[in-house]
């Protein structure tokens, strides 16, 4: 079709061959083969060159449309190869989504790579980790990793304080919002109904809290283990117990839940962790990881 188009536009076999940088006989053979394939005469040969027949005029319209489509397809495939088109599947836990960094990097990525479709979902840390390991997801945002399968990269982007969440009528909610007496000590957890966000027995932020308590002979009463941070805070708001949450969650149920800091010396923080496969060499994933890393470093919030 490109040969046909060159001859049609030049109106002359020799000039078309020069433009295509080929010899005239092979070009003439290609045009003849095309006519034989279509079962129609596309050109009238005359002394001054070649002119399109009525069938040739119709074929010219179709050829241009098809070749334009091929050019567009080639451009799209080139962008896919460079990673500026395609799909990126990202998941996050509820508390990871609540941190300002998460929507910020998603918004920046959409603006910088508008032709990469973002497929977003929410799940617990264990499920996100498993789905990244299996290749169902490209990246994930979570807090403390609950498992570290081989082949995955766990990059700590930042760490933020952990706050105690208690119903407004709870004794811990009576502590002042600020000042020396505002902090909640580990001993305050002893015998308290405690709600955990994890799979039963799984490691992570809440397992770390229980370990700290056990070290000091403090034993809270675990009344629920849930998979979502929002479920956790809903139960706290309903008066089912207390919990601990990352500081970025303190706007949730602000009228029914009191948030208080942990006392100095309690070694408990909530990291924000980016997870992806080390062997994922797709450009889209590389672009996203680079953007998240540079954005975190640029904001001055990256800590290890």
C-alpha positions in Angstrom: 0.0 0.0 0.0 2.9 2.4 0.7 4.3 1.6 -2.8 0.8 2.2 -4.3 0.5 5.5 -2.4 3.9 6.7 -3.6 3.0 6.0 -7.2 -0.4 7.6 -6.9 1.1 10.8 -5.4 4.0 11.0 -7.8 1.9 10.1 -10.9 5.1 8.6 -12.3 6.7 5.2 -11.7 10.3 6.4 -12.0 9.8 9.4 -9.6 8.0 7.1 -7.1 10.9 4.6 -7.3 13.4 7.5 -6.6 11.3 8.6 -3.6 11.2 5.1 -2.2 14.9 4.5 -2.9 14.3 1.4 -4.9 14.7 0.3 -8.5 11.8 0.9 -11.0 11.3 -2.8 -12.1 10.6 -4.1 -8.5 8.2 -1.3 -7.9 6.4 -2.0 -11.2 6.2 -5.7 -10.1 4.8 -4.8 -6.7 2.0 -2.6 -8.3 1.2 -5.3 -10.7 1.0 -7.9 -7.9 -1.3 -5.6 -5.9 -3.6 -5.2 -8.9 -3.7 -9.0 -9.5 -4.4 -9.6 -5.8 -7.3 -7.1 -5.8 -8.6 -8.2 -9.3 -8.8 -4.7 -10.6 -6.7 -2.2 -12.5 -5.5 0.7 -10.3 -3.5 2.8 -12.8 -3.8 3.8 -16.4 -0.4 3.9 -18.0 0.2 6.7 -20.5 3.2 8.5 -22.1 3.7 11.0 -19.3 3.3 8.6 -16.4 0.5 6.9 -14.6 -3.0 8.0 -13.6 -5.4 6.4 -11.2 -8.5 4.6 -12.5 -11.8 5.1 -10.8 -11.1 1.9 -8.8 -7.7 3.3 -8.0 -9.2 6.5 -6.6 -11.4 4.5 -4.3 -8.5 2.3 -3.2 -6.4 5.5 -2.6 -9.0 6.6 0.0 -8.9 3.2 1.8 -5.1 3.0 1.6 -4.6 6.4 3.2 -7.1 5.5 6.0 -5.4 2.2 6.7 -1.9 3.6 6.6 -3.0 6.5 8.9 -4.4 3.9 11.3 -1.1 1.9 11.2 0.9 5.0 11.9 -1.3 5.8 14.9 -1.0 2.2 16.1 2.8 2.3 15.8 2.9 5.5 17.8 0.8 3.9 20.5 3.0 0.9 20.6 6.1 3.0 20.9 4.6 4.8 23.9 3.7 1.4 25.4 7.3 0.3 24.9 8.5 3.4 26.6 6.0 2.9 29.4 3.9 6.0 28.8 0.9 3.9 28.0 -0.5 0.9 29.6 -2.0 -0.1 33.0 -0.7 0.0 36.5 -2.5 -1.9 39.3 -2.0 -0.3 42.8 -3.5 -1.3 46.1 -3.4 0.3 49.5 -4.6 -0.3 53.0 -7.1 2.1 54.6 -4.6 3.8 56.8 -2.0 4.0 54.0 -4.6 5.7 51.8 -5.4 8.2 54.6 -1.8 9.6 54.6 -1.5 12.7 52.4 1.4 11.3 50.5 -0.7 8.6 48.8 -3.3 10.8 47.0 -0.5 13.3 46.3 1.7 10.8 44.3 -1.4 9.4 42.5 -2.4 12.8 41.4 1.1 13.7 40.3 1.4 10.4 38.4 -1.9 10.9 36.6 -0.8 14.4 35.5 2.6 13.2 34.3 1.5 10.0 32.6 -2.1 10.5 31.6 -2.1 7.6 29.2 -1.2 5.0 31.9 -4.4 3.7 33.3 -4.4 3.4 37.1 -6.3 0.5 38.6 -6.8 1.2 42.3 -8.1 -1.0 45.0 -8.1 -1.3 48.8 -7.2 -4.4 50.8 -5.4 -5.6 53.9 -1.6 -5.8 54.0 -1.4 -9.5 53.8 -3.7 -9.7 50.7 -1.8 -6.8 49.0 1.5 -8.6 49.6 0.3 -11.9 48.2 -1.2 -10.3 45.1 2.0 -8.4 44.3 4.0 -11.5 44.7 1.7 -13.4 42.3 1.8 -10.6 39.8 -1.8 -9.5 40.1 -0.7 -6.1 41.4 2.3 -3.9 40.5 2.6 -1.8 43.6 1.1 -1.5 47.1 1.0 1.0 50.0 0.8 -0.5 53.4 2.1 0.1 56.9 4.2 -2.6 58.7 4.8 -5.6 56.4 3.0 -8.7 57.7 5.1 -11.0 55.4 8.2 -10.6 53.3 8.0 -13.1 50.4 11.3 -13.4 48.4 11.5 -11.2 45.3 9.6 -8.3 46.8 11.0 -4.9 47.7 9.7 -3.2 50.8 10.7 0.5 50.8 10.0 2.5 53.9 8.9 6.0 52.7 8.3 7.6 56.1 7.3 7.0 59.7 4.6 8.7 61.6 3.5 8.7 65.3 0.9 6.3 66.6 -2.1 7.6 68.5 -4.4 5.9 70.9 -8.0 6.0 69.8 -10.7 5.8 72.5 -14.5 6.4 72.7 -15.3 9.9 74.0 -16.7 8.6 77.2 -13.6 6.4 77.9 -11.3 7.3 80.8 -8.4 7.8 78.3 -10.5 10.3 76.4 -10.6 12.5 79.5 -6.8 13.1 79.2 -6.2 16.7 77.9 -5.4 17.1 74.2 -2.0 18.6 74.9 0.5 18.8 77.7 2.4 16.4 79.9 -0.7 14.6 81.1 -2.1 14.0 77.6 0.1 11.0 76.8 -1.1 7.4 77.3 1.3 5.0 79.0 1.6 1.3 78.1 0.3 0.5 81.6 -3.0 2.2 80.6 -3.6 -0.7 78.2 -3.7 -3.3 81.0 -7.1 -5.0 81.1 -8.6 -2.7 78.5 -10.7 -4.0 75.6 -8.4 -3.7 72.6 -9.3 -3.8 68.9 -6.6 -5.0 66.5 -6.3 -4.5 62.7 -4.7 -7.7 61.4 -5.3 -11.3 60.6 -5.4 -13.3 63.8 -1.9 -13.9 65.0 -0.3 -12.0 62.1 2.8 -9.8 62.6 2.7 -6.0 62.1 2.0 -2.8 64.0 -0.5 -4.5 66.4 1.7 -7.5 67.0 4.5 -5.0 67.9 2.1 -3.3 70.4 1.2 -6.6 72.1 4.9 -7.6 72.3 5.8 -4.3 74.0 2.9 -4.8 76.5 4.0 -8.4 77.2 7.6 -7.3 77.8 6.3 -5.2 80.7 3.7 -7.6 82.0 0.8 -5.7 80.6 -2.1 -7.7 79.2 -5.0 -6.0 77.4 -8.1 -7.9 76.5 -8.2 -8.4 72.7 -11.9 -8.2 71.9 -11.7 -8.1 68.1 -9.2 -8.5 65.2 -10.5 -6.9 62.0 -9.0 -6.5 58.5 -9.8 -2.8 57.9 -8.7 0.3 59.8 -12.2 1.9 59.2 -13.8 -1.1 60.8 -11.5 -0.7 63.7 -12.4 3.0 64.2 -16.1 2.3 63.7 -15.9 -0.2 66.6 -14.0 2.3 68.7 -16.7 4.9 68.0 -19.3 2.4 69.0 -17.6 1.9 72.4 -16.4 -1.6 71.8 -12.9 -0.8 72.9 -9.7 1.2 72.3 -7.1 0.9 69.6 -4.0 2.5 68.2 -3.9 4.1 64.8 -1.4 6.2 62.6 -1.6 9.9 63.3 -3.0 10.6 59.8 -6.2 8.8 60.8 -7.2 11.2 63.6 -9.8 13.1 61.5 -11.9 9.9 61.2 -14.9 10.0 63.7 -13.4 13.2 65.1 -16.7 13.9 67.0 -17.0 10.4 68.6 -13.4 9.3 69.0 -10.6 10.9 71.1 -7.0 10.6 69.9 -4.2 10.8 72.4 -0.4 10.4 72.0 1.6 7.5 73.4 4.0 8.4 76.2 7.6 9.1 75.4 9.7 5.9 75.3 7.0 3.7 73.8 8.8 2.4 70.7 5.9 2.2 68.3 5.6 4.0 65.0 3.5 3.6 61.8 5.7 3.5 58.7 4.3 4.0 55.2 5.8 1.3 53.0 5.8 0.9 49.2 5.9 -2.7 48.0 6.7 -3.9 44.5 8.4 -6.9 42.7 12.2 -6.6 42.3 11.8 -8.4 38.9 9.1 -6.0 37.7 11.0 -4.2 34.9 8.0 -2.6 33.2 8.6 1.1 32.6 5.3 2.1 34.2 6.2 0.5 37.5 9.7 2.1 37.3 8.2 5.5 36.6 5.8 5.1 39.6 8.5 3.9 42.0 10.8 6.8 40.9 8.0 9.4 41.4 7.1 8.1 44.8 10.7 8.1 45.9 11.5 11.5 44.6 8.3 13.0 46.0 8.9 11.6 49.4 12.5 12.8 49.4 11.4 16.2 48.2 8.9 16.6 50.9 11.6 15.9 53.6 9.4 13.2 55.1 11.5 10.2 54.1 12.9 8.3 57.1 14.4 4.9 57.6 
